[in-house]
Amino acid sequence: GEAVIHAPQDEVVGLGVVPVALHSHDESVVVAGLMALILCPLHVLSTTLVFLVNGFDHVAYQALRITLIAATAFVLCALAGAGLMTPTNALLAYVVGYIVTLCATSAFILRHCDRLSVHRRTARTMLRYGTRTHGANVLALVHERAPFIFVILTLSTGEIGLFTTAIALAALAPLIGTSVSRVALPDL
């Protein structure tokens, strides 16, 4: 329910933020940034449908998960082989992968439609929950991403790369600590 609430609003916000955040870059970078916005609703829709399939056919679920990876990898390899690999074309490969997966998943669901039903009461409960938690999630996202927006607007490309690397390395510390503690103290 929460994803249904978030995706359209995130896209609208992104349409306004991406051109402002990338204003100092080439037009192709802005286009790539806007194209990246397509990935969010495609991801939400295709993965939701793929997980729906998991509810009644686990083998088909695994095949559809592999479809996303295979379709994306095929397009990426074709682009690399043709010497056409650019950030925009790489994003396009991911969009194609999600569209192929969405089509395959939709076809599977339509063939098995007699086993699917919508429970209005459950759907209403999910949407109510999604609506209530949306505000908290928006605030958490702003808190998490505000430094990145500030950095993108004020630093050079090299400094942004250094900042991104530092954030990625800082994220490893809790991961390593958690992993070691689970191995060393599995019963806790």
N, C-alpha and C positions, 0 to 999 in steps of 0.2 A: 504494500500500500504506500509506503513511504517513497519508493522509487517513482511511482506514478505521480506523486505530488512534486517531487524534486526535479525531474528531468525537464519538463517544459519551462519551469522558472529558471533553472540553471542555463538553459539555452538562450533565453531572452537576456539574462544578465551578461552572458558571454558575448552576445552580439554587440553589446555596448562596451564591454571591458577590453576585448581583444584588440580592436583597432586603436584604442587609446594606449594600451600597454605596449603595443608593437609599432607605435607611430614613427619611431626613429629608424626602423628597418625598411628594407626593400618591400615593394608591393607584394612580391611573391611570398615573403614571410608572413605578411598579413593575411594573404589568401590561404596559406597553409594553416595558420592559426584558426581562421574561420572554418576551414574544412575539418579541423580537429574537433570542432563542436558537433559535427555530424556523428562522431564516434560515440558520444554519450548516449543519445537516444537509441542508436543501433545496438549498442552494448546492452542497455537495459532491456530492450524489447527481445533481442535474440536470446540472451541468457535466461530471461524469465520464461520464455517459451521452451528453451532446452530443459530447464529444471522442471517444467510442467511435464515434459515427456518422461523425465526420470521417475515420476510418480506412477507410471504404468508400464514402462518398458526400459529396463536398465541398460540393455544392450544397445538399443537405439540411442539412448542418452549418451553413451560413450562414443558411438559413431558420430553423433552430431557435434560433440566436443572436438573430436579429431577433425571433422570437416572444417571447423573454423581455423584450426592450426594449419591444415594442409592447404586450404584455399589461399590463406594469407602467405604462406611460405612459397607456394607456386608462383604467385604474382611477384613477390619480392625477388625470387630467383630469376624470373623472366625479365624483370626490369634490370637486375644486375647484369645478366647475360647480354642484354641489348645495350648496356652502357647508359641506361636512362635513370639510374638511381639518383634521385634528389629527395630532399625532405618532403616535398609536396607529393611526389610519386609514391614514396613510402607510406604516407598517410592514405593515399588512394588505395594502396594494396590492402591496408587494414579495413578500409571501408568496403572494398570488394569482398574480403573474407567474411565480414559480418553480414553483408547482403546475401551471399551464397548460403551461409548458415541459416539466416532468417527464412530464405526461400525453402531450403530443405526441411527445416523444422515445421514451417507452415504446411508444407505438403504432407508431412507425416501426421501432423495433428488433424488435418482435414480428412485423411483416410481413416482415422480412428475417432472421429467426432462423436460417434454414438456413445462413447464411454466418458465423454466430458460433459460437465454441467457447471453452471454458475450458481453459487449459493449467495443470494442477495444479502442475507444477514451477515455472512462472513465477509463479503466484499465491503459492506457498509462499515463493519467493525475495523477492517484493515485501513480503509480510507480515513476513518475518524482518528485512528492511531497515527497514521502518517501525517495528517494535518496537525495534530497536537505536537508531535515531535519535530516538526519542520523548523519551527522557530529556534529551538535549542541547537539543532544541527547547523542552521545558517550561522548562528553566533559562533559556534565551535569552528566552522570553516573559515569565517572571517578572522578569528583569533589565530588560526593555524596559518593562513595564507597571507595575512596583511604584511608580514615582513618581506615575502616574496614580491608582492606588488610594489612595495617601496623600493626594493633592490632593483627590480627591472626598470623602474622609472628613473633611477638615479645613478646606476653604475654602468660602466662600459661592459662590452661583451666578455672580455677577459676576466673582469672582476666578478661578473655573474657566474662564469664557469667555476671560479675559485669558491665562491659562496655555495654553489650547488654541490661541489665536491665536499666541502666542509660539512654541510648538512647531511649528506649521504653517509659520511664517515661517523658523524655523531649518532646517527640512527643505528649504527652497528653495535654500539656499546650495550644497549639493553638487550639486543638480540643475542649477543654472545653470552652475556650474563645469564639470561633466561635459559639458553641451551645448556650451559655448563651446570646450572643448578638442577635442571631436570635429569641430567645424566648422573650427577653426583648424589642427588637426593630425590630419587624417583617416588618415594612413598609420601612425600610432603605435599 
